[in-house]
Amino acid sequence: MRSFFEEFKKFILRGNVVDLAVGVVIGTAFGKIVESLVRDIFMPIVGLATGGFDVSAQSITLYKDAKLAWGAFAQTLITFAIVGFCMFLVVKGMNALHKYILKDDEVKPAELTPTEKLLTEIRDLLKPSAPPAPPPT
């Protein structure tokens, strides 16, 4: 039983698990910020531009108390689009930062193995003595 808990401890304390947990927590907080941005900033502006039309409160009554809340769904789609755009900007910024700081564009060629060096030498020696290719017919 002791080895099970030690294995669990190793699993939990690995860097990837902690990084993932931090990412989930920050992502959840970021999602709440964007949701508030859409609900409290963008949607009132949309309502003002459309003469007081509140998209989030719109619904269609299907039968008695059963309603199809299409407005809440539309607001969720807008939130999704904004989150997607913000994540695009974050990834684009991180890629630019990596390129600037790490200078990813200066990729160094991998060192050839001894076998690859030997094959390269053989290829280079055989090039001059190779018979010319037959003309296309």
Contacts in CASP RR format, 6 or more apart in sequence:
PFRMAT RR
TARGET T0000
AUTHOR 0000-0000-0000
METHOD contacts of the structure
MODEL  1
MRSFFEEFKKFILRGNVVDLAVGVVIGTAFGKIVESLVRDIFMPIVGLAT
GGFDVSAQSITLYKDAKLAWGAFAQTLITFAIVGFCMFLVVKGMNALHKY
ILKDDEVKPAELTPTEKLLTEIRDLLKPSAPPAPPPT
11 17 0 8 1.000
30 83 0 8 1.000
30 86 0 8 1.000
31 83 0 8 1.000
34 79 0 8 1.000
34 82 0 8 1.000
34 83 0 8 1.000
34 86 0 8 1.000
35 79 0 8 1.000
37 82 0 8 1.000
38 75 0 8 1.000
38 78 0 8 1.000
38 79 0 8 1.000
38 82 0 8 1.000
39 56 0 8 1.000
39 75 0 8 1.000
39 79 0 8 1.000
42 78 0 8 1.000
42 82 0 8 1.000
43 54 0 8 1.000
43 55 0 8 1.000
43 56 0 8 1.000
43 75 0 8 1.000
43 78 0 8 1.000
46 53 0 8 1.000
46 55 0 8 1.000
47 53 0 8 1.000
47 54 0 8 1.000
47 55 0 8 1.000
55 71 0 8 1.000
55 74 0 8 1.000
55 75 0 8 1.000
56 71 0 8 1.000
56 72 0 8 1.000
56 74 0 8 1.000
56 75 0 8 1.000
57 71 0 8 1.000
58 69 0 8 1.000
58 70 0 8 1.000
58 71 0 8 1.000
58 74 0 8 1.000
59 67 0 8 1.000
59 68 0 8 1.000
59 69 0 8 1.000
59 70 0 8 1.000
59 71 0 8 1.000
59 72 0 8 1.000
60 67 0 8 1.000
60 68 0 8 1.000
60 70 0 8 1.000
61 67 0 8 1.000
61 68 0 8 1.000
62 68 0 8 1.000
98 104 0 8 1.000
99 105 0 8 1.000
112 120 0 8 1.000
END
